[in-house]
């Protein structure tokens, strides 16, 4: 009789497994080990934070950055071609050399960009970075040489004008220059102050070039300074650049 007792299984018969527990074990293993893909299925794409994955937005930004660098290089070359037609020899040489070295700087910067995005991983980044800094440094020196030429030319013009019209007292500017007859360093600085006060674009261009010079001097080891000074000079240079963009009459003409 089987009532109240469990039926004995014949020898060799296996106990059937519960479907729920087996399925639960498989689901638990799948949850712990990750979702299993069927055989022959394509692997899922890597997550956005993976180093080998590039989003469409990042790709568009990379191409836009490349176009921006290419545009800067072309703009520098066009400016160099335009400055070769200047009548004065010193500004023509200084500005042409400055624009050409600035174009070389943008070329080096583009090579470093190719290294940073992984398109050319075998590029020697320190060597190209050093070349870019030297090109930028030489470009700033040429700009400062042009600025000093403008200052010296205006100083000489002011002195000649003072000698020609030293007896006239009706011109207000001549009255200011007549008080600078004293020779020596004091008179030189007074005359320089008058020249710079009457030519704000020249002052702004000199200030911007001097501020930009702090970075290459520190990088090349010519004059070491602290990051605070470099940051302040960079901020001041940016403010001068914004001011010349907002007021084009304050930009020094080439």
C-alpha positions in Angstrom: 0.0 0.0 0.0 1.2 3.4 -0.8 -1.1 5.5 1.4 0.9 7.5 3.9 4.2 6.2 2.7 6.5 7.3 -0.1 6.8 5.0 -3.0 10.2 3.5 -3.4 11.9 4.2 -6.7 13.5 1.3 -8.5 17.3 1.1 -8.5 18.9 3.2 -11.3 16.1 5.7 -11.5 17.2 9.3 -10.9 15.3 11.9 -9.0 13.9 14.6 -11.3 15.2 18.1 -10.8 13.0 21.0 -10.2 12.8 23.4 -13.1 12.3 26.4 -10.9 15.5 25.9 -8.9 17.6 25.1 -12.0 16.2 28.1 -13.8 16.9 30.3 -10.7 20.4 29.0 -10.5 21.0 29.8 -14.2 19.4 33.2 -13.8 21.5 33.9 -10.8 24.7 32.9 -12.6 23.7 35.0 -15.5 23.1 38.0 -13.2 26.4 37.4 -11.4 28.5 36.7 -14.4 26.8 39.0 -16.9 24.3 38.3 -19.7 25.3 35.5 -22.0 25.0 36.0 -25.7 23.9 33.2 -27.9 26.5 31.4 -30.0 27.5 33.3 -33.2 26.1 36.6 -32.1 28.2 39.8 -32.5 29.8 41.2 -29.4 28.1 44.2 -27.8 29.7 47.6 -28.4 32.1 48.9 -25.7 30.8 51.4 -23.2 31.2 55.1 -23.8 34.0 55.4 -21.3 36.1 52.8 -23.1 39.4 54.1 -24.6 38.7 52.4 -27.9 35.3 54.0 -28.4 34.7 57.3 -30.1 31.3 59.0 -30.0 30.0 60.9 -33.0 30.2 64.1 -31.1 33.9 63.6 -30.2 34.6 62.7 -33.9 32.9 66.0 -35.0 34.9 67.9 -32.4 38.2 66.3 -33.6 37.5 67.2 -37.2 36.5 70.7 -36.2 39.7 71.1 -34.3 41.7 70.0 -37.3 39.9 72.5 -39.6 40.5 75.2 -37.0 44.3 74.5 -37.0 44.4 74.3 -40.7 42.7 77.7 -40.9 45.2 79.3 -38.6 48.1 78.0 -40.7 46.5 79.3 -43.9 45.8 82.7 -42.3 49.4 83.0 -41.1 50.7 82.3 -44.6 48.3 84.8 -46.2 49.4 87.4 -43.7 53.1 86.7 -44.5 52.4 87.2 -48.2 50.6 90.5 -47.4 53.4 91.8 -45.2 56.0 91.2 -48.0 54.4 94.2 -49.8 55.1 96.7 -47.0 57.2 99.7 -48.1 59.4 99.9 -45.0 62.2 97.4 -44.8 62.2 96.7 -41.0 58.4 96.1 -40.6 58.4 94.0 -43.8 61.2 91.7 -42.5 59.9 91.5 -38.9 56.3 90.9 -39.7 57.0 88.4 -42.6 59.3 86.4 -40.3 56.8 86.5 -37.5 53.9 85.2 -39.7 56.1 82.5 -41.2 57.2 81.2 -37.8 53.7 81.4 -36.6 52.6 79.2 -39.4 55.3 76.7 -38.5 54.1 76.8 -34.9 50.6 75.9 -36.1 52.1 73.0 -38.1 53.9 71.7 -35.0 50.7 72.1 -33.0 48.8 70.1 -35.6 51.3 67.3 -35.4 50.9 67.3 -31.6 47.2 67.1 -32.1 47.5 64.0 -34.3 49.5 62.5 -31.4 47.0 63.4 -28.8 44.0 61.9 -30.7 45.9 58.7 -31.5 46.2 59.1 -35.3 50.0 59.1 -35.2 51.0 57.4 -31.9 54.7 57.1 -32.9 55.3 60.9 -33.0 58.0 62.2 -30.6 55.8 64.6 -28.7 58.6 66.3 -26.6 60.6 67.1 -29.7 57.7 68.6 -31.6 56.6 70.5 -28.5 60.0 72.0 -28.2 60.0 73.1 -31.8 56.5 74.6 -31.4 57.7 76.6 -28.4 60.8 77.9 -30.3 58.7 79.0 -33.3 56.2 80.8 -31.0 59.1 82.4 -29.1 60.8 83.7 -32.3 57.5 85.0 -33.6 57.0 87.1 -30.4 60.6 88.4 -30.7 59.9 89.6 -34.2 56.7 91.3 -33.1 58.5 93.1 -30.3 61.3 94.1 -32.7 58.6 95.7 -34.9 57.1 97.4 -31.9 60.4 98.9 -30.9 61.0 100.1 -34.4 57.7 101.9 -34.3 58.5 103.5 -31.0 62.0 104.6 -32.1 60.6 105.9 -35.4 58.0 108.0 -33.6 60.6 109.2 -31.1 62.8 110.4 -33.9 59.9 112.0 -35.7 58.8 113.8 -32.5 62.3 115.2 -31.9 62.6 116.4 -35.5 59.1 118.0 -35.2 60.2 119.7 -32.0 63.3 121.2 -33.6 61.3 122.5 -36.6 58.5 124.0 -34.6 60.3 124.9 -31.3 59.5 128.6 -31.7 55.8 128.2 -32.2 53.6 128.3 -29.1 50.1 128.1 -30.5 50.1 124.3 -31.0 49.3 122.5 -27.8 51.2 119.4 -28.7 54.3 121.5 -29.4 53.9 123.1 -26.0 54.1 119.7 -24.4 57.1 118.8 -26.4 58.9 122.1 -25.7 59.0 121.3 -22.0 61.2 118.2 -22.9 64.3 120.1 -23.9 66.3 118.8 -21.0 68.8 116.2 -22.2 69.4 112.9 -20.5 67.4 109.9 -19.4 64.7 112.0 -17.8 63.8 113.8 -21.0 63.9 110.5 -22.9 61.4 108.9 -20.7 59.1 111.9 -20.7 59.2 111.9 -24.5 58.5 108.2 -24.6 55.6 108.6 -22.3 54.1 111.3 -24.6 54.5 109.0 -27.6 52.9 106.0 -26.0 50.1 108.1 -24.6 49.2 109.3 -28.1 49.4 105.8 -29.6 47.3 103.3 -27.6 47.4 100.6 -30.3 51.2 100.5 -30.0 51.0 100.2 -26.2 48.4 97.4 -26.3 50.4 95.4 -28.9 53.6 95.7 -26.8 51.8 94.7 -23.6 50.3 91.6 -25.3 53.6 90.5 -26.8 55.4 90.9 -23.5 52.7 88.9 -21.7 52.8 86.1 -24.2 56.6 86.0 -23.9 56.5 84.7 -20.3 55.3 81.2 -21.3 58.1 80.4 -23.9 60.7 81.9 -21.6 59.7 79.5 -18.8 59.3 76.5 -21.1 62.6 76.9 -22.8 64.4 77.5 -19.5 65.6 81.0 -20.5 63.8 82.7 -17.5 62.1 80.5 -15.0 59.1 81.9 -13.2 56.1 80.5 -11.2 52.8 79.4 -12.7 51.0 82.3 -11.0 52.9 84.9 -13.1 52.4 82.9 -16.3 48.7 82.7 -15.5 48.4 86.4 -14.8 50.3 87.3 -18.0 48.0 84.9 -20.0 44.9 86.5 -18.5 46.2 90.0 -19.3 47.0 89.0 -22.8 43.6 87.5 -23.3 41.9 90.7 -22.0 44.0 92.8 -24.5 43.0 90.5 -27.3 39.3 90.8 -26.4 39.7 94.6 -26.2 41.2 94.8 -29.7 38.5 92.5 -31.1 35.7 94.7 -29.6 37.4 97.9 -30.7 39.3 97.3 -34.0 40.7 100.9 -33.9 42.9 99.8 -31.0 44.6 97.1 -33.0 48.0 98.0 -34.4 47.9 98.2 -38.2 50.3 96.0 -40.1 
